[in-house]
């Protein structure tokens, strides 16, 4: 307690190191103080204004994540830049993350005027270069800051497909928002009290929202341009053209990543197969080099497209999980908790074994991953002959 009083005295007298230390104590509630984000911001700000690099970095994190202040990505960027200037190298990663997610436009970026979108700023530091404009939008009678992003390099014009997609979006925006709220409750457990933060349109006219999840700092994609609204992890919106093309792709290999519509959410998943020399054919160079066999390709495209069209596995997976929870006295989960319950890791082929054992109850293709109801053994959702045949621990897939 004596050390705390001394630290407070030094902070009040203007010692930047003491101000920084006191602020971090209020963040976590240690060293004799209660957690208090208001005090956190107060002392970090005082230290930051004196050029304390770590205080500036921490203050940037507060504005990025919403600790004690409203989220403000521009202010977060400003403090990260100050921290970097004063020697805090870790601020580089935070700045890169802000830019890659499209949350802030890099300063001194190229600009151009467009009759439809206004002043566009080129966002070339991200993995997918794009033009961006900050504007406002109204969702459910609530006005909010909003960004529009248009895929394209600095020397490329906006495509006709992008103009057409934007016109369609404006016409359907309110209906999209109502549909999103309805579908959100079916897929996610958390309350839907946030608003979309940006609209992205690729050069072919695919478009959708980036949305920040209520109650946490994660982002999801909401695809609007493909009939029924689809949800996905944050990269899905920027990769949606590739995801659509993957549904007919013929050159899949072991080790590739696919996006699968699992429990209403498009998630990235690794393609793998049983590694058993007993069933490897000598001289089959394509097989040894990881190229999918014709049978594996047919199964993969069937599974990806079947789950795009209809969620025909949720009820069975939910029953499996709740039976496991019942056995250990745990409360049941609901269908809109499945995407948190199951973390898929791979699509797993076992065709060479099953082709030699036609009457053995083995799957041809499975979805495997982690499962909270059986954290030690994981889960395998197993398919054969175009239908779900079993759900069990991960070794059911034929490991």
C-alpha positions as CSV (number, residue, x, y, z in Angstrom):
1,X,0.0,0.0,0.0
2,X,2.9,2.3,0.8
3,X,4.4,1.7,-2.7
4,X,1.0,2.4,-4.3
5,X,0.7,5.7,-2.5
6,X,4.3,6.6,-3.6
7,X,3.4,5.7,-7.2
8,X,0.3,7.8,-7.1
9,X,2.2,10.8,-5.7
10,X,4.8,10.4,-8.5
11,X,2.1,10.2,-11.1
12,X,0.3,13.3,-9.8
13,X,3.7,15.1,-9.9
14,X,3.9,14.3,-13.6
15,X,6.3,11.3,-13.8
16,X,5.4,9.7,-17.1
17,X,6.7,6.2,-16.1
18,X,4.6,6.3,-12.9
19,X,1.6,7.5,-14.9
20,X,2.0,4.6,-17.3
21,X,2.5,2.0,-14.5
22,X,-0.6,3.3,-12.6
23,X,-2.7,3.2,-15.8
24,X,-1.8,-0.5,-16.5
25,X,-2.6,-1.4,-12.9
26,X,-6.1,0.0,-13.3
27,X,-6.5,-2.1,-16.5
28,X,-6.2,-5.4,-14.7
29,X,-6.9,-4.5,-11.1
30,X,-3.7,-5.5,-9.5
31,X,-1.2,-3.9,-7.0
32,X,-3.9,-2.7,-4.6
33,X,-6.3,-1.0,-7.0
34,X,-9.7,-2.0,-8.4
35,X,-10.1,-2.4,-12.2
36,X,-11.2,1.0,-13.5
37,X,-11.0,1.8,-17.2
38,X,-11.8,5.5,-16.6
39,X,-8.6,5.7,-14.5
40,X,-6.8,3.6,-17.1
41,X,-7.5,6.2,-19.8
42,X,-6.8,9.1,-17.5
43,X,-3.2,8.0,-16.7
44,X,-2.3,6.5,-20.1
45,X,-3.4,9.8,-21.7
46,X,-1.2,11.9,-19.3
47,X,1.8,9.6,-20.0
48,X,1.1,9.5,-23.7
49,X,1.0,13.3,-24.0
50,X,4.5,13.3,-22.6
51,X,5.7,11.0,-25.3
52,X,5.8,7.7,-23.4
53,X,5.9,5.1,-26.2
54,X,4.4,2.2,-24.3
55,X,1.6,4.4,-22.9
56,X,0.9,5.6,-26.4
57,X,0.8,2.0,-27.7
58,X,-1.6,0.9,-24.9
59,X,-3.8,3.9,-25.5
60,X,-4.0,2.9,-29.2
61,X,-5.1,-0.5,-28.1
62,X,-7.8,1.1,-25.9
63,X,-9.2,3.0,-28.8
64,X,-9.0,0.0,-31.1
65,X,-10.7,-2.4,-28.7
66,X,-13.0,0.0,-26.8
67,X,-11.4,-0.2,-23.3
68,X,-12.8,2.8,-21.4
69,X,-13.5,4.7,-24.6
70,X,-15.7,4.4,-27.7
71,X,-13.9,2.5,-30.5
72,X,-12.2,5.0,-32.7
73,X,-9.8,3.5,-35.3
74,X,-8.5,6.9,-36.4
75,X,-7.4,7.7,-32.9
76,X,-6.0,4.3,-32.5
77,X,-3.9,4.8,-35.6
78,X,-2.7,8.2,-34.4
79,X,-1.5,6.8,-31.1
80,X,0.2,3.8,-32.8
81,X,2.0,6.1,-35.1
82,X,3.2,8.2,-32.1
83,X,4.3,5.0,-30.3
84,X,6.2,3.9,-33.4
85,X,7.9,7.2,-33.8
86,X,9.0,7.0,-30.2
87,X,10.5,3.5,-30.5
88,X,7.7,1.1,-29.9
89,X,8.2,-1.4,-32.8
90,X,5.2,-3.5,-31.8
91,X,2.9,-0.7,-33.0
92,X,3.9,-1.7,-36.6
93,X,1.8,-4.9,-36.3
94,X,-1.2,-3.0,-35.0
95,X,-1.0,-0.5,-37.8
96,X,-0.7,-3.3,-40.4
97,X,-3.7,-5.0,-38.8
98,X,-5.8,-1.9,-39.0
99,X,-4.9,-1.3,-42.6
100,X,-5.4,-4.9,-43.7
101,X,-8.8,-5.1,-42.1
102,X,-9.8,-1.8,-43.9
103,X,-10.5,-0.1,-40.6
104,X,-8.3,2.9,-41.3
105,X,-7.0,4.5,-44.5
106,X,-3.2,5.0,-44.6
107,X,-2.2,8.6,-44.4
108,X,-0.9,10.2,-47.6
109,X,-2.6,7.5,-49.8
110,X,-3.6,8.3,-53.4
111,X,-7.0,9.8,-54.0
112,X,-9.5,10.2,-56.8
113,X,-13.0,11.7,-57.3
114,X,-15.9,9.6,-58.6
115,X,-19.4,10.9,-59.4
116,X,-21.1,8.0,-57.6
117,X,-18.9,7.4,-54.6
118,X,-17.2,10.8,-54.0
119,X,-13.6,11.0,-52.9
120,X,-12.0,7.6,-52.9
121,X,-8.7,6.8,-51.1
122,X,-6.5,4.1,-52.4
123,X,-5.8,1.3,-49.9
124,X,-2.9,-0.4,-51.5
125,X,-1.1,-1.8,-48.4
126,X,-3.6,-4.6,-47.8
127,X,-3.5,-8.1,-49.4
128,X,-6.4,-7.2,-51.6
129,X,-5.8,-3.6,-52.9
130,X,-9.0,-1.5,-52.9
131,X,-10.4,2.0,-53.1
132,X,-12.3,3.2,-50.0
133,X,-14.5,6.1,-49.0
134,X,-15.8,7.1,-45.5
135,X,-19.4,8.0,-45.4
136,X,-22.5,7.5,-43.2
137,X,-25.4,5.0,-43.4
138,X,-28.7,4.4,-41.7
139,X,-29.7,1.0,-40.4
140,X,-33.0,0.6,-38.6
141,X,-33.3,4.4,-38.0
142,X,-29.8,4.5,-36.6
143,X,-27.2,6.6,-38.3
144,X,-23.6,5.4,-38.2
145,X,-20.2,5.9,-39.7
146,X,-19.7,3.6,-42.6
147,X,-17.1,2.7,-45.2
148,X,-17.4,1.5,-48.8
149,X,-14.6,-0.5,-50.3
150,X,-14.2,-1.3,-54.0
151,X,-11.6,-3.9,-55.1
152,X,-9.1,-2.6,-57.6
153,X,-5.5,-1.5,-58.1
154,X,-4.5,2.1,-58.3
155,X,-4.5,2.2,-62.1
156,X,-7.8,0.4,-62.5
157,X,-11.2,2.1,-63.0
158,X,-14.3,1.0,-61.2
159,X,-16.1,-1.7,-63.2
160,X,-19.6,-1.6,-64.5
161,X,-20.4,-4.6,-62.3
162,X,-19.4,-2.6,-59.2
163,X,-21.6,0.3,-60.2
164,X,-24.5,-2.1,-60.8
165,X,-23.9,-3.9,-57.6
166,X,-23.9,-0.7,-55.6
167,X,-27.2,0.5,-57.2
168,X,-28.7,-2.9,-56.3
169,X,-27.4,-2.7,-52.8
170,X,-29.0,0.7,-52.2
171,X,-32.3,-0.6,-53.5
172,X,-32.2,-3.6,-51.2
173,X,-30.3,-2.3,-48.2
174,X,-33.2,-2.1,-45.7
175,X,-34.5,-5.6,-46.7
176,X,-31.0,-7.0,-46.3
177,X,-30.7,-5.5,-42.8
178,X,-34.1,-7.0,-41.8
179,X,-33.1,-10.4,-43.2
180,X,-29.7,-10.3,-41.5
181,X,-31.3,-9.7,-38.1
182,X,-33.7,-12.6,-38.6
183,X,-31.0,-15.0,-39.8
184,X,-28.5,-13.9,-37.2
185,X,-30.5,-15.3,-34.3
186,X,-30.6,-18.7,-36.0
187,X,-26.8,-18.9,-36.3
188,X,-25.4,-16.9,-33.4
189,X,-26.2,-17.0,-29.7
190,X,-25.2,-13.4,-28.9
191,X,-27.7,-10.6,-29.2
192,X,-27.7,-8.7,-32.5
193,X,-27.2,-5.1,-31.3
194,X,-24.4,-3.9,-33.6
195,X,-24.5,-2.4,-37.1
196,X,-22.5,-3.2,-40.3
197,X,-19.3,-1.1,-40.5
198,X,-18.5,-1.4,-44.2
199,X,-19.7,-2.5,-47.6
200,X,-17.2,-4.3,-49.9
201,X,-17.7,-4.8,-53.6
202,X,-15.3,-6.9,-55.7
203,X,-14.7,-6.4,-59.4
204,X,-17.2,-9.0,-60.5
205,X,-20.0,-7.4,-58.4
206,X,-20.1,-9.7,-55.4
207,X,-20.7,-7.7,-52.3
208,X,-21.4,-7.8,-48.6
209,X,-20.9,-6.3,-45.2
210,X,-18.2,-6.5,-42.6
211,X,-19.9,-6.7,-39.2
212,X,-18.4,-6.4,-35.7
213,X,-19.8,-9.1,-33.4
214,X,-21.7,-7.8,-30.3
215,X,-19.9,-8.3,-27.0
216,X,-16.5,-9.0,-28.5
217,X,-14.0,-7.6,-31.0
218,X,-14.3,-10.2,-33.7
219,X,-15.5,-9.4,-37.2
220,X,-17.6,-11.5,-39.5
221,X,-18.6,-11.3,-43.2
222,X,-22.2,-11.1,-44.4
223,X,-22.6,-12.0,-48.1
224,X,-25.5,-10.1,-49.6
225,X,-25.2,-10.6,-53.4
226,X,-25.8,-14.4,-53.7
227,X,-29.4,-14.9,-53.0
228,X,-29.9,-15.9,-49.3
229,X,-27.7,-14.0,-46.9
230,X,-24.6,-16.0,-45.9
231,X,-22.4,-15.5,-42.8
232,X,-18.6,-16.2,-42.7
233,X,-15.4,-15.5,-41.0
234,X,-13.9,-12.1,-41.7
235,X,-11.8,-13.1,-44.8
236,X,-14.8,-14.7,-46.6
237,X,-16.1,-11.4,-48.1
238,X,-12.8,-10.6,-49.7
239,X,-12.3,-14.1,-51.0
240,X,-15.9,-14.8,-52.1
241,X,-15.2,-14.9,-55.8
242,X,-12.6,-17.6,-55.2
243,X,-15.0,-19.5,-52.9
244,X,-17.6,-19.5,-55.6
245,X,-15.1,-20.7,-58.2
246,X,-13.9,-23.5,-55.8
247,X,-17.3,-25.2,-56.0
248,X,-16.4,-26.4,-59.5
249,X,-12.6,-26.4,-59.2
250,X,-10.8,-29.5,-60.5
251,X,-7.2,-29.1,-59.4
252,X,-7.6,-29.5,-55.6
253,X,-4.6,-31.0,-53.7
254,X,-4.0,-32.3,-50.2
255,X,-2.9,-29.4,-48.1
256,X,-5.2,-26.9,-49.8
257,X,-7.7,-24.9,-47.8
258,X,-11.4,-24.9,-48.6
259,X,-14.3,-22.8,-47.2
260,X,-17.2,-24.9,-46.0
261,X,-20.6,-23.8,-44.9
262,X,-20.9,-25.4,-41.5
263,X,-23.9,-24.6,-39.3
264,X,-24.6,-21.5,-41.3
265,X,-21.1,-20.0,-41.2
266,X,-18.4,-20.3,-44.0
267,X,-15.2,-21.4,-42.4
268,X,-11.7,-22.3,-43.7
269,X,-10.8,-25.9,-43.4
270,X,-7.8,-28.0,-44.4
271,X,-8.0,-30.9,-46.9
272,X,-6.3,-34.1,-45.8
273,X,-6.4,-37.9,-46.4
274,X,-5.5,-41.1,-44.6
275,X,-1.7,-41.5,-44.8
276,X,-1.4,-45.3,-44.9
277,X,1.2,-46.9,-47.1
278,X,-0.7,-50.1,-47.1
279,X,-3.3,-48.5,-49.4
280,X,-0.9,-46.4,-51.6
281,X,-0.7,-47.6,-55.2
282,X,2.8,-47.9,-56.5
283,X,3.4,-45.7,-59.5
284,X,0.4,-43.4,-58.7
285,X,2.4,-40.2,-58.9
286,X,-0.6,-37.9,-58.7
287,X,-1.7,-39.6,-55.5
288,X,1.8,-39.4,-54.0
289,X,2.1,-35.7,-55.0
290,X,-1.2,-34.9,-53.2
291,X,-3.5,-34.4,-56.2
292,X,-7.0,-35.6,-55.4
293,X,-8.2,-38.7,-57.1
294,X,-11.3,-38.5,-59.3
295,X,-13.3,-40.1,-56.5
296,X,-12.0,-37.7,-53.9
297,X,-12.7,-34.7,-56.1
298,X,-16.2,-35.9,-56.7
299,X,-16.7,-36.3,-52.9
300,X,-15.3,-32.9,-52.1
301,X,-17.4,-31.0,-54.6
302,X,-20.5,-33.0,-53.4
303,X,-19.9,-32.0,-49.8
304,X,-19.1,-28.4,-50.4
305,X,-22.1,-27.8,-52.7
306,X,-24.5,-30.0,-50.6
307,X,-23.8,-27.9,-47.4
308,X,-24.1,-24.7,-49.4
309,X,-27.6,-25.7,-50.4
310,X,-28.9,-27.2,-47.2
311,X,-27.7,-27.6,-43.6
312,X,-28.6,-31.3,-43.3
313,X,-26.2,-32.2,-40.4
314,X,-27.0,-29.7,-37.6
315,X,-29.8,-31.7,-36.0
316,X,-27.7,-34.8,-35.8
317,X,-24.6,-33.0,-34.6
318,X,-26.6,-31.2,-31.9
319,X,-28.1,-34.5,-30.7
320,X,-24.6,-36.0,-30.5
321,X,-23.2,-33.1,-28.5
322,X,-26.2,-33.0,-26.1
323,X,-26.0,-36.7,-25.5
324,X,-22.4,-36.2,-24.5
325,X,-23.2,-33.3,-22.3
326,X,-26.1,-35.3,-20.7
327,X,-23.7,-38.1,-19.8
328,X,-21.6,-35.7,-17.8
329,X,-24.4,-33.7,-16.3
330,X,-23.8,-30.6,-18.5
331,X,-26.6,-28.4,-19.7
332,X,-27.8,-28.8,-23.2
333,X,-26.7,-26.4,-26.0
334,X,-28.9,-24.9,-28.7
335,X,-28.4,-25.1,-32.5
336,X,-27.2,-21.5,-32.6
337,X,-24.3,-22.5,-30.4
338,X,-23.0,-25.2,-32.7
339,X,-20.5,-22.9,-34.6
340,X,-18.8,-22.2,-31.3
341,X,-19.1,-25.8,-30.1
342,X,-17.4,-27.3,-33.2
343,X,-14.1,-25.9,-34.5
344,X,-13.5,-27.7,-37.9
345,X,-9.9,-28.5,-38.8
346,X,-10.0,-30.7,-41.9
347,X,-11.9,-32.4,-44.6
348,X,-10.6,-36.0,-44.4
349,X,-10.6,-38.6,-47.1
350,X,-10.4,-42.3,-46.5
351,X,-11.5,-43.6,-49.9
352,X,-8.7,-46.1,-50.6
353,X,-9.5,-48.0,-47.5
354,X,-13.3,-48.0,-48.0
355,X,-12.9,-49.0,-51.7
356,X,-11.2,-52.2,-50.4
357,X,-13.7,-52.7,-47.6
358,X,-17.2,-52.1,-49.2
359,X,-19.1,-53.7,-46.4
360,X,-17.1,-52.1,-43.6
361,X,-18.7,-49.2,-41.8
362,X,-16.1,-46.6,-42.7
363,X,-16.6,-43.1,-44.1
364,X,-15.4,-42.0,-47.5
365,X,-15.1,-38.4,-46.4
366,X,-15.4,-36.7,-43.0
367,X,-15.3,-33.3,-41.4
368,X,-13.0,-33.4,-38.3
369,X,-12.1,-30.9,-35.7
370,X,-12.3,-29.9,-32.1
371,X,-15.4,-30.3,-30.0
372,X,-16.1,-28.8,-26.6
373,X,-18.3,-31.8,-25.6
374,X,-15.3,-34.1,-26.0
375,X,-12.2,-31.9,-25.9
376,X,-9.9,-34.9,-25.5
377,X,-11.0,-36.8,-28.6
378,X,-12.5,-34.2,-31.0
379,X,-15.3,-35.0,-33.5
380,X,-15.7,-36.6,-36.9
381,X,-18.8,-36.0,-38.9
382,X,-18.7,-38.9,-41.4
383,X,-20.3,-39.4,-44.8
384,X,-20.5,-42.3,-47.3
385,X,-22.6,-42.8,-50.4
386,X,-23.8,-39.2,-50.4
387,X,-25.3,-39.2,-46.9
388,X,-24.3,-38.7,-43.2
389,X,-23.5,-42.1,-41.7
390,X,-22.0,-41.4,-38.3
391,X,-20.8,-38.9,-35.8
392,X,-18.1,-39.8,-33.2
393,X,-14.6,-39.0,-31.9
394,X,-12.0,-37.8,-34.4
395,X,-10.6,-41.3,-35.0
396,X,-14.0,-42.3,-36.6
397,X,-12.7,-40.6,-39.7
398,X,-10.1,-43.4,-40.2
399,X,-7.0,-41.9,-38.7
